[in-house]
């Protein structure tokens, strides 16, 4: 199942990671509150720094809706 992970970072940024497997989201969620939240995307390790909380949105986000 694919969807979008929503990461809230300390610097008031919100990062959306689209088209990821739910297992990658679970990996990110487990690291919520840690100093380094990391995952593998496109065969590269990405460090998002500290994130909290982490949310999941199944399927694609409809950006035309007004997010």
Sine and cosine of phi, psi and omega as CSV:
sin_phi,cos_phi,sin_psi,cos_psi,sin_omega,cos_omega
0.00,0.00,0.76,-0.65,0.02,-1.00
-0.95,-0.32,0.41,-0.91,0.01,-1.00
-0.20,-0.98,-0.36,-0.93,-0.04,-1.00
-0.85,-0.52,0.78,-0.63,0.11,-0.99
-1.00,-0.07,0.68,-0.73,-0.01,-1.00
-0.89,-0.45,0.90,-0.43,-0.06,-1.00
-0.93,-0.36,0.78,-0.63,0.08,-1.00
-0.98,-0.21,0.87,-0.49,-0.07,-1.00
-0.98,-0.20,0.35,-0.94,-0.05,-1.00
-0.85,0.52,-0.54,0.84,-0.07,-1.00
-0.99,0.12,0.37,0.93,0.02,-1.00
0.94,0.35,0.23,0.97,0.07,-1.00
-1.00,0.02,0.51,-0.86,0.11,-0.99
-0.88,-0.48,0.81,-0.59,0.00,-1.00
-0.93,-0.37,0.77,-0.63,0.06,-1.00
-0.95,-0.31,0.80,-0.60,0.06,-1.00
-0.91,-0.41,0.95,-0.31,-0.07,-1.00
-1.00,-0.03,0.37,-0.93,0.10,-0.99
0.85,0.53,0.68,0.74,0.06,-1.00
-0.94,-0.35,0.41,-0.91,0.05,-1.00
-0.96,0.29,0.47,-0.88,-0.01,-1.00
-0.88,0.48,-0.52,0.85,0.01,-1.00
-0.90,0.43,-0.53,0.85,0.06,-1.00
-0.93,0.36,-0.65,0.76,0.07,-1.00
-0.86,0.51,-0.71,0.70,-0.01,-1.00
-0.87,0.49,-0.62,0.79,0.05,-1.00
-0.89,0.46,-0.70,0.71,0.03,-1.00
-0.91,0.41,-0.69,0.72,-0.02,-1.00
-0.87,0.48,-0.62,0.79,0.01,-1.00
-0.90,0.43,-0.42,0.91,-0.02,-1.00
-1.00,-0.08,-0.01,1.00,-0.01,-1.00
-0.83,0.56,0.79,-0.61,-0.02,-1.00
1.00,-0.04,-0.21,0.98,0.06,-1.00
-0.97,0.26,0.28,-0.96,0.01,-1.00
-0.92,0.38,-0.54,0.84,0.00,-1.00
-0.75,-0.66,0.87,-0.49,0.07,-1.00
-0.97,-0.24,0.93,-0.37,-0.12,-0.99
-0.84,-0.54,0.48,-0.87,0.15,-0.99
-0.40,-0.92,0.24,-0.97,0.00,-1.00
-0.99,-0.14,0.87,-0.50,0.04,-1.00
-0.79,-0.62,0.77,-0.64,0.00,-1.00
0.78,0.63,0.70,0.72,0.04,-1.00
0.89,0.45,0.39,0.92,0.05,-1.00
-0.76,-0.65,0.60,-0.80,0.09,-1.00
-0.99,0.14,0.83,-0.56,-0.01,-1.00
-0.92,-0.39,0.78,-0.63,0.03,-1.00
-0.96,-0.27,0.91,-0.41,-0.01,-1.00
-1.00,-0.01,0.01,1.00,-0.06,-1.00
0.95,0.30,-0.33,-0.94,0.00,-1.00
-0.96,0.29,0.76,-0.65,0.07,-1.00
-0.74,-0.67,0.58,-0.82,0.08,-1.00
-0.12,-0.99,0.80,-0.60,-0.10,0.99
-1.00,0.08,-0.03,-1.00,0.04,-1.00
-0.81,-0.59,0.77,-0.64,-0.02,-1.00
-0.84,-0.53,0.27,-0.96,-0.02,-1.00
-0.83,-0.56,0.69,-0.72,0.13,-0.99
-0.80,-0.60,0.92,-0.40,-0.02,-1.00
-0.93,0.36,0.60,-0.80,-0.01,-1.00
0.95,0.30,-0.28,-0.96,-0.05,-1.00
-1.00,0.02,0.45,-0.89,0.09,-1.00
-1.00,0.07,0.74,-0.67,0.04,-1.00
-1.00,0.07,1.00,-0.03,-0.08,-1.00
-0.92,0.39,-0.40,0.92,0.03,-1.00
-0.96,0.29,-0.26,0.96,-0.02,-1.00
-0.93,0.38,-0.46,0.89,0.04,-1.00
0.86,-0.51,0.46,0.89,0.05,-1.00
-0.95,0.30,0.00,0.00,0.00,0.00
